[in-house]
Amino acid sequence: MFDNGFRIQAGPQVGFLLSAKSKYNNSTIDNKNDLKPIDLSVSIGIGYIFPPSGFGIDARYNQGISNINKNDTGNSNNRGFQFGIFYIFNHN
């Protein structure tokens, strides 16, 4: 974190599978048994805290590095963007 309110984020991230469903026409298929329960990824992002208020915003990109597919039919991984609004209590 820099003194002017900017933040740089980087590091590992662990994801846990809670649900995996597909919809096709009017049917819902549970795909949870086809996927691994834990996902490892690398994250990089930026953020800004508005100094007087303690409120901030951030943006992050996650790139999965582990294969989440249990089957040997192919290599699948997660990736995505995250945007957030946050508040830091007792921010000085």
Secondary structure by P-SEA (a helix, b strand, c coil): ccccbbbbbbbbbbbbbcbbbbbccccccccccccccccccccccccccccccccccccbbbbbcccccccccbbbbbbbcccccccccccc
